Amino acid sequence: MIAQLQKTLFILFAIYVTTFFVSSTEIYTPAITNPNAYLNIDNSFTGEAWSNNDNNFEGIITQINSNVYDTVKNIYYVTSTAVRVDVINKYDELKNTFIFDLYNEISYVVDYNKEMYKVYKSKNSPLINSDLQLKVSNSNKSINNYNCYLWRIVDNTTNTEISYWVNGKSFNFYSKVLNLWNRKENRYKFFMNLANNKGILPMHIIERTNLREIISESKIIKIDNVVLDESVVTIPDHFKAI
């Protein structure tokens, strides 16, 4: 009798555990150890937010980046061949201008006041001793009129969590720019560890500690779909190379 009762309780517990995991709203995938982290889950996103990945966005995107020390605005001017990024400080002053040649995979720093430019070289600083885990949620919301899903990447080594509200519709320029720019911030490094990030644009990024304290935040506040003149992303012939 006791043995039969123990067996029944074990079966009920197994059913409960199975039901719990099947009904979970998140998919957990190691982002570094599994080279196909994104490929393994892309079938979960087959709606409008993830269609037309082969159509390249062109236009102007305004992004605000902030932390406890500073606030910086990035304005992306996106064409089919190149992207220009104006970096503006908290005093609304132009700090830097970068031009990323997507076709030749070359980056430039351009000074329009001094009419000079130089090739931009940034050494890639890989993540060291990190244990990243990707958590894909079914949560979604509209940002800038784009349907976005919540992805979280957790670094178990540093107890850091970064939330990404992402849309996968035709923003092919973004991962290419990050690859050329080699930004040192974790929000960019973590994102670049996704095995297939083609077309994905994080509309809102929040970096937190394990105590839920915000470390940094990045938010796209405006998207203008417009065909830009190539002169916007072209270095004038009379500018001097240094």
Secondary structure, DSSP 8 states (H G I E B T S, - for coil): -HHHHHHHHHHHHHHHHHHHHHT-SEEEEETTT-TTTTTTTGGG--SGGGS-TTS---EEEEEEEEESS-EEEEEEEE-SSEEEEEEE-TTS-EEEEEEEETTTTEEEEEETTTTEEEE---------S--EEEEEEEEEEEETTEEEEEEEEEETTTTEEEEEEEE-SS-THHHHHHHHH---SHHHHHHHTSS--TT-EEEEEEEEETT--EEEEEEEEEEEE----GGGGS--TTSEE-
